[in-house]
């Protein structure tokens, strides 16, 4: 992706902040837990939510086979209609809450899970409209309007830095140097992305409507991870994957697509044509009145500073 395109698309989210907040899925609590497993509180060590699968809504759970669970897993109710599977046989050491810097924090989709785990969160976000919604959504987080390439924080001030759905927008080398600067020796860098599960036919059709641009973003993320594997600043990354489902009605699917940077930066006529095609896809696919359930694979990477 050309630098000018990367910059313009990375700055497009402020214009769709309301739609982004309403339509984008969150992240499995287990993903946030796994990224920051080095910084568990003592009361979390007894029952860690190291999940097998996570369901965005209890309604989606009702459609799943809940009888053939792997050994060591059981139903877990996370509240607010969120139900999933968690391990019953895992134990991990506990420690103090972490000071976590979340870069490109957006409207607080991941911030909520980080705060719920008891961490002290500094939410860094360049777009004012996005940050304003984060402040309303997660008032206990400390908001900072800034970019990842110039983090206005002291050296070695953070136990961990996390980035959700955004690392591919950064100027990689500059951002990695800044992240290493603010992390304490041995501090954690956690990266995660929600990817649509294209093994489902209608999801594959949706992806084809969104052109090659999003596939380029996915390849970029893979290239960035390869760069981390050879980094002198960070250790080779560890990987974990989690499943996530999002229940969508017609408007929800249209808003979800409209919040994508590729669509948000299209000329108005082209944007409306894409949304029209997405609406038609919904109409021929959805089982009324149930709507659709979007499957995701949440891909997580965890690495630590070498110094």
C-alpha positions in Angstrom: 0.0 0.0 0.0 1.3 3.4 -1.0 2.3 5.7 1.9 -0.3 8.4 0.9 -3.1 5.8 0.7 -2.1 4.3 4.1 -2.1 7.8 5.7 -5.4 8.9 4.2 -7.2 5.6 5.1 -5.7 5.5 8.6 -7.1 9.0 9.2 -10.6 8.2 7.9 -12.0 6.7 11.0 -12.8 10.0 12.7 -15.4 10.7 10.0 -17.3 7.5 10.8 -16.8 7.4 14.6 -20.5 7.0 15.4 -21.0 4.2 12.8 -17.7 2.5 14.0 -18.9 2.5 17.6 -22.4 1.1 16.8 -21.3 -1.6 14.3 -17.8 -2.9 15.0 -17.5 -6.0 17.2 -15.5 -6.0 20.4 -12.9 -8.6 21.2 -13.1 -11.9 23.2 -12.2 -11.2 26.8 -9.9 -14.3 26.6 -7.9 -12.5 24.0 -7.2 -9.5 26.3 -6.5 -12.0 29.1 -4.0 -14.0 26.9 -2.1 -10.9 25.7 -1.5 -9.7 29.3 -1.2 -13.1 31.0 2.1 -11.9 32.6 0.2 -9.3 34.6 -2.7 -11.3 36.1 -4.2 -10.2 39.4 -4.2 -12.8 42.2 -8.0 -13.2 42.1 -7.8 -14.0 38.4 -5.3 -16.8 38.8 -7.8 -19.2 40.3 -10.2 -19.1 37.3 -8.5 -17.8 34.2 -10.9 -17.4 31.2 -8.6 -19.2 28.8 -11.3 -19.9 26.3 -11.8 -22.4 23.6 -14.5 -20.3 21.8 -16.3 -17.1 22.5 -19.8 -16.1 21.5 -20.7 -12.4 21.0 -24.4 -13.0 21.9 -26.2 -15.6 23.9 -28.6 -16.0 21.0 -25.8 -17.2 18.8 -24.8 -19.7 21.5 -28.2 -21.3 21.3 -27.5 -22.4 17.7 -24.3 -24.2 18.6 -23.7 -27.8 19.7 -23.1 -27.4 23.5 -22.7 -31.1 24.3 -19.4 -32.1 22.7 -17.0 -29.8 24.7 -13.3 -30.7 24.8 -12.0 -32.1 28.2 -11.3 -29.3 30.6 -13.8 -26.8 29.2 -17.2 -25.6 30.5 -19.9 -23.0 29.8 -19.0 -19.6 31.1 -21.4 -16.6 31.4 -19.5 -13.3 31.1 -22.6 -11.2 31.6 -24.2 -8.7 29.2 -25.4 -11.5 27.0 -21.9 -12.8 26.3 -21.5 -16.5 26.7 -18.6 -18.8 25.8 -16.3 -21.7 26.8 -13.5 -21.4 29.3 -11.0 -23.8 30.8 -11.7 -25.4 34.1 -8.2 -26.9 34.6 -5.8 -24.1 34.0 -3.7 -22.3 36.6 -1.4 -19.3 36.2 0.6 -17.2 38.6 -0.9 -13.9 39.7 0.7 -10.4 39.9 -0.1 -6.7 40.2 -2.3 -4.9 37.6 -0.3 -3.6 34.6 0.1 -0.1 33.3 -1.1 -0.7 29.7 -0.8 1.7 26.8 -3.3 1.0 24.1 -2.4 2.6 20.8 -5.0 3.6 18.2 -7.6 2.8 20.9 -10.5 4.0 18.8 -13.8 4.2 20.6 -12.7 1.7 23.3 -13.7 -1.7 21.9 -10.6 -3.3 23.5 -10.2 -0.7 26.2 -13.3 -2.0 28.1 -11.8 -5.5 28.4 -8.5 -4.2 29.5 -10.1 -2.1 32.3 -12.4 -5.0 33.3 -9.2 -7.1 33.9 -8.2 -4.4 36.4 -5.3 -2.8 34.5 -4.4 0.9 34.5 -5.0 1.9 30.9 -3.7 4.8 28.9 -5.7 5.1 25.7 -3.8 6.8 22.9 -5.9 7.7 19.8 -5.2 10.3 17.1 -8.8 11.0 16.0 -10.7 13.4 18.3 -14.2 12.1 17.5 -13.1 8.5 18.3 -11.4 9.5 21.5 -14.4 11.5 22.7 -16.5 8.3 22.4 -13.9 6.3 24.2 -14.0 8.7 27.1 -17.8 8.3 27.4 -17.5 4.5 27.0 -14.6 3.9 29.4 -14.2 6.9 31.7 -11.7 5.1 33.9 -9.1 5.0 31.1 -6.7 7.9 30.8 -7.2 9.5 27.3 -4.3 10.8 25.2 -4.7 12.2 21.7 -1.5 11.2 19.8 -0.1 8.9 17.2 1.8 5.7 17.6 4.9 7.2 15.9 5.2 9.9 18.6 3.9 8.7 22.0 3.9 11.5 24.5 4.9 9.3 27.4 8.1 8.8 29.4 10.6 6.1 28.7 10.0 2.7 30.5 6.6 3.9 31.8 4.5 0.9 30.6 4.3 -2.7 31.5 2.5 -3.5 28.2 1.5 -1.9 24.9 -1.5 -3.3 23.0 -2.8 -2.5 19.5 -6.2 -3.8 18.2 -7.0 -3.8 14.5 -4.6 -1.0 13.7 -0.9 -2.0 13.7 -0.9 -2.2 9.9 -1.7 1.5 9.7 1.5 2.5 11.6 4.8 3.6 10.2 6.2 0.3 11.4 9.9 1.0 12.2 9.2 4.3 13.8 6.3 2.9 15.9 8.2 -0.1 17.0 11.0 2.1 18.2 8.6 4.3 20.2 6.8 1.2 21.6 10.2 -0.2 22.8 11.0 3.2 24.3 7.9 3.4 26.5 8.0 -0.3 27.6 9.8 -1.4 30.7 12.6 -4.0 30.1 10.9 -7.3 29.3 7.5 -5.5 28.7 4.8 -7.0 26.5 3.7 -5.9 23.1 0.3 -7.4 22.2 -1.3 -7.2 18.7 -4.7 -8.5 17.6 -7.0 -8.4 14.6 -10.5 -9.6 14.0 -10.6 -11.4 10.6 -13.9 -12.5 9.0 -14.0 -16.3 8.7 -14.2 -16.7 4.9 -14.9 -20.4 5.2 -18.6 -19.4 5.4 -19.9 -18.8 1.8 -21.8 -15.6 2.4 -18.9 -14.1 4.2 -16.7 -15.0 1.3 -19.1 -13.2 -1.0 -19.0 -10.2 1.2 -15.3 -10.0 1.1 -15.4 -10.2 -2.7 -17.5 -7.0 -2.6 -15.0 -5.2 -0.5 -12.3 -5.6 -3.3 -8.7 -6.5 -2.9 -7.9 -3.7 -0.5 -8.8 -5.6 2.7 -6.8 -8.6 1.5 -3.8 -6.3 1.1 -4.3 -5.2 4.7 -4.3 -8.8 5.9 -1.1 -9.5 4.0 0.4 -6.4 5.5 -0.3 -7.7 9.0 1.4 -11.0 8.1 4.4 -9.1 6.8 4.6 -7.0 10.0 4.6 -10.2 12.1 7.5 -11.5 10.0 9.3 -8.3 10.7 8.8 -8.7 14.4 10.3 -12.2 14.2 13.6 -10.7 13.0 13.4 -7.6 15.2 16.4 -6.6 17.4 14.0 -4.8 19.8 11.5 -7.7 20.4 11.6 -11.4 21.0 9.9 -13.7 18.4 6.1 -13.4 18.8 3.8 -16.1 20.2 0.4 -16.7 18.6 -3.1 -17.5 19.8 -6.4 -17.6 18.0 -10.0 -17.2 19.4 -13.4 -17.3 17.8 -16.0 -14.5 17.9 -19.5 -14.2 16.6 -21.4 -11.0 15.9 -25.2 -11.0 15.4 -26.2 -8.6 12.6 -29.5 -7.3 11.2 -29.6 -5.5 7.8 -28.7 -2.1 9.1 -26.0 -3.6 11.3 -24.3 -5.2 8.3 -24.5 -2.0 6.3 -23.0 0.1 9.1 -20.3 -2.5 9.6 -19.2 -2.2 6.0 -19.6 1.6 6.0 -17.1 1.8 8.9 -14.3 0.1 6.9 -11.7 2.5 5.8 -11.8 1.3 2.2 -15.5 2.1 2.0 -15.3 5.3 4.0 -12.8 6.8 1.6 -14.6 5.9 -1.6 -16.3 8.7 -3.6 -20.0 9.0 -2.5 -21.4 7.3 -5.6 -19.1 4.3 -5.4 -19.7 4.0 -1.7 -23.4 3.9 -2.2 -23.0 1.2 -4.9 -21.0 -1.0 -2.5 -23.6 -0.6 0.2 -26.4 -1.4 -2.2 -24.7 -4.6 -3.2 -24.1 -5.5 0.5 -27.8 -4.9 1.1 -28.7 -7.2 -1.7 -26.4 -9.9 -0.3 -28.1 -9.6 3.1 -31.6 -9.9 1.5 -30.8 -13.2 -0.3 -28.8 -14.7 2.6 -30.6 -13.8 5.9 -33.2 -16.0 7.4 -35.7 -13.5 8.5 -36.2 -12.4 11.2 -33.1 -14.0 12.6 -30.6 -12.0 10.6 -27.0 -13.1 10.1 -24.2 -14.1 12.4 -20.8 -12.9 11.3 -18.0 -15.3 12.3 -14.6 -14.0 13.1 -11.2 -15.4 14.0 -9.4 -13.1 16.5 -5.7 -13.5 15.7 -3.4 -12.5 18.6 0.4 -12.0 18.8 2.4 -11.4 22.0 6.1 -10.5 22.2 8.4 -8.9 24.7 11.2 -6.3 24.6 14.7 -7.7 24.5 16.3 -5.1 26.7 
